[in-house]
Amino acid sequence: MIKVKDIMTKNVITCGAATSVQEAARLMYLNGLTGMPVLNAKDEVVGIITEYDLTRIEDHLHLPVTFGFLGSIVSLDNPLSGDEVEKQLRKLAATKVEDLMTRDVKSIAPDASIEDVAELFLHQKVNPVPVMEGNQLVGIISRADIIKLIAGEKELLKGQWRDLATRG
């Protein structure tokens, strides 16, 4: 039986609670991540920041209500200046990860089965999931890891994908 430790990512990219939202977003974007564990000074997991957390912008950004009238856009909020939204976006970029992160972190043990982590993905609606051995972060697993397993990543990397594509 395949275990979480067999397909998890062992070199986990993390950030701290005081990391800026912009820096966290850059780390996620540049490394193709859907989320990162947030660690404190003792390297303990205190949260997780995910794509969902970062894209819940409407919770943090007040966009003016507007409507079209005779070919013009009318603002119901009448912001103080035309660049009010830009100012709010700059303020959000200065926000720290601790302001947006999920604190109730669902985790899984390295010896758990793939079925167990699939249950977390499905029923807890979390992605990715930190892999913990006691209080220590030892890896991370995401839905993409399950897809790689289903796709036969090792065979694909060996170039055998051509054989797979021609079968039919």
C-alpha positions as CSV (number, residue, x, y, z in Angstrom):
1,M,0.0,0.0,0.0
2,I,1.3,3.4,-0.9
3,K,1.8,5.8,2.0
4,V,1.9,9.6,2.2
5,K,5.6,9.5,2.7
6,D,6.1,7.8,-0.6
7,I,4.7,10.7,-2.7
8,M,5.0,13.7,-0.4
9,T,7.4,16.6,-1.1
10,K,10.1,16.5,1.5
11,N,11.8,19.8,0.8
12,V,9.0,22.1,2.0
13,I,9.0,25.8,1.2
14,T,7.7,27.7,4.2
15,C,7.3,31.3,5.4
16,G,6.9,33.1,8.7
17,A,3.9,34.8,10.1
18,A,5.6,38.2,9.6
19,T,6.3,37.5,5.9
20,S,4.5,40.1,3.7
21,V,1.6,38.8,1.6
22,Q,3.4,39.9,-1.5
23,E,6.5,37.9,-0.6
24,A,4.3,34.8,0.2
25,A,2.5,35.2,-3.1
26,R,5.8,35.5,-5.0
27,L,7.2,32.4,-3.3
28,M,4.0,30.5,-4.2
29,Y,4.0,31.7,-7.8
30,L,7.7,31.2,-8.5
31,N,7.6,27.6,-7.0
32,G,4.3,26.6,-8.4
33,L,2.7,26.1,-5.0
34,T,-0.9,26.1,-3.9
35,G,0.0,26.8,-0.3
36,M,2.8,27.0,2.3
37,P,3.1,26.1,5.9
38,V,3.7,29.1,8.2
39,L,6.3,28.5,10.9
40,N,7.1,30.3,14.1
41,A,10.7,31.0,15.4
42,K,10.8,27.4,16.8
43,D,9.9,25.9,13.4
44,E,6.5,24.9,14.6
45,V,3.6,25.0,12.2
46,V,1.3,27.9,13.3
47,G,-0.8,28.2,10.1
48,I,-0.9,27.7,6.4
49,I,-1.3,30.3,3.6
50,T,-3.0,29.1,0.5
51,E,-4.2,30.3,-2.9
52,Y,-7.6,30.5,-1.4
53,D,-6.4,32.7,1.5
54,L,-4.7,35.1,-0.9
55,T,-7.6,35.3,-3.3
56,R,-10.2,36.1,-0.7
57,I,-9.4,39.7,-1.6
58,E,-13.0,40.8,-1.3
59,D,-12.8,40.2,2.5
60,H,-9.9,42.7,2.7
61,L,-10.6,45.1,-0.2
62,H,-13.5,47.5,-0.3
63,L,-14.3,48.0,-4.0
64,P,-16.6,51.0,-4.7
65,V,-20.1,50.1,-5.9
66,T,-20.6,51.5,-9.4
67,F,-23.2,51.3,-12.2
68,G,-23.4,52.6,-15.7
69,F,-25.7,55.5,-16.5
70,L,-25.9,57.2,-20.0
71,G,-22.5,55.8,-21.0
72,S,-20.8,57.0,-17.8
73,I,-19.7,55.1,-14.7
74,V,-21.2,56.4,-11.5
75,S,-19.7,55.5,-8.1
76,L,-22.2,55.1,-5.3
77,D,-19.4,55.2,-2.7
78,N,-17.8,58.3,-4.2
79,P,-14.3,57.4,-3.1
80,L,-12.1,60.3,-2.0
81,S,-9.8,60.0,-5.0
82,G,-9.7,58.0,-8.2
83,D,-6.8,55.8,-7.0
84,E,-8.5,54.6,-3.8
85,V,-8.6,51.0,-5.0
86,E,-4.9,51.1,-5.9
87,K,-4.2,52.4,-2.3
88,Q,-6.2,49.6,-0.9
89,L,-4.3,47.0,-3.0
90,R,-0.9,48.5,-1.8
91,K,-2.2,48.2,1.8
92,L,-3.1,44.6,1.2
93,A,0.3,43.9,-0.3
94,A,1.8,45.3,3.0
95,T,-0.4,42.9,5.0
96,K,1.4,40.1,6.8
97,V,0.8,36.4,6.3
98,E,-0.5,36.1,9.9
99,D,-3.5,38.4,8.9
100,L,-4.7,36.0,6.1
101,M,-3.4,32.5,7.0
102,T,-5.6,29.6,8.1
103,R,-4.7,28.9,11.8
104,D,-6.6,25.6,12.1
105,V,-4.2,23.5,10.1
106,K,-5.2,20.0,9.1
107,S,-2.2,17.7,8.9
108,I,-1.4,14.1,8.2
109,A,1.2,11.6,9.4
110,P,3.8,10.2,6.9
111,D,2.6,6.6,7.4
112,A,-1.0,7.5,6.6
113,S,-2.5,5.9,3.5
114,I,-3.3,7.7,0.2
115,E,-6.9,7.1,1.0
116,D,-6.6,9.0,4.3
117,V,-5.2,12.1,2.6
118,A,-7.8,11.8,-0.2
119,E,-10.4,11.9,2.5
120,L,-8.9,15.1,3.9
121,F,-8.9,16.7,0.4
122,L,-12.5,15.7,-0.2
123,H,-14.2,16.2,3.2
124,Q,-12.1,18.9,4.8
125,K,-11.6,20.8,1.5
126,V,-7.9,21.5,2.3
127,N,-5.0,21.6,-0.1
128,P,-2.1,21.2,0.5
129,V,-1.7,19.3,3.7
130,P,1.4,19.5,5.9
131,V,2.9,16.1,6.8
132,M,3.8,16.0,10.5
133,E,5.7,13.5,12.6
134,G,4.8,14.6,16.1
135,N,5.3,18.4,16.1
136,Q,7.8,18.3,13.3
137,L,7.1,19.2,9.7
138,V,8.5,16.5,7.5
139,G,6.8,17.1,4.2
140,I,3.7,18.4,2.4
141,I,1.3,16.7,0.1
142,S,-1.2,18.2,-2.4
143,R,-3.8,17.0,-4.8
144,A,-1.1,17.4,-7.5
145,D,0.8,14.6,-5.9
146,I,-2.1,12.3,-6.2
147,I,-2.5,13.3,-9.9
148,K,1.2,12.5,-10.4
149,L,0.7,9.1,-8.9
150,I,-2.4,8.4,-11.1
151,A,-0.6,9.6,-14.2
152,G,2.4,7.4,-13.5
153,E,5.0,10.2,-13.1
154,K,8.0,7.9,-12.9
155,E,7.1,6.3,-16.3
156,L,6.4,9.7,-17.8
157,L,9.8,11.0,-16.7
158,K,11.5,7.9,-18.3
159,G,10.0,8.9,-21.6
160,Q,7.6,6.1,-21.7
161,W,4.7,8.6,-22.1
162,R,4.9,8.1,-25.8
163,D,3.9,4.5,-25.3
164,L,1.1,5.5,-23.1
165,A,-0.2,8.1,-25.5
166,T,-0.3,5.7,-28.5
167,R,-2.2,3.0,-26.6
168,G,-5.7,3.4,-27.0
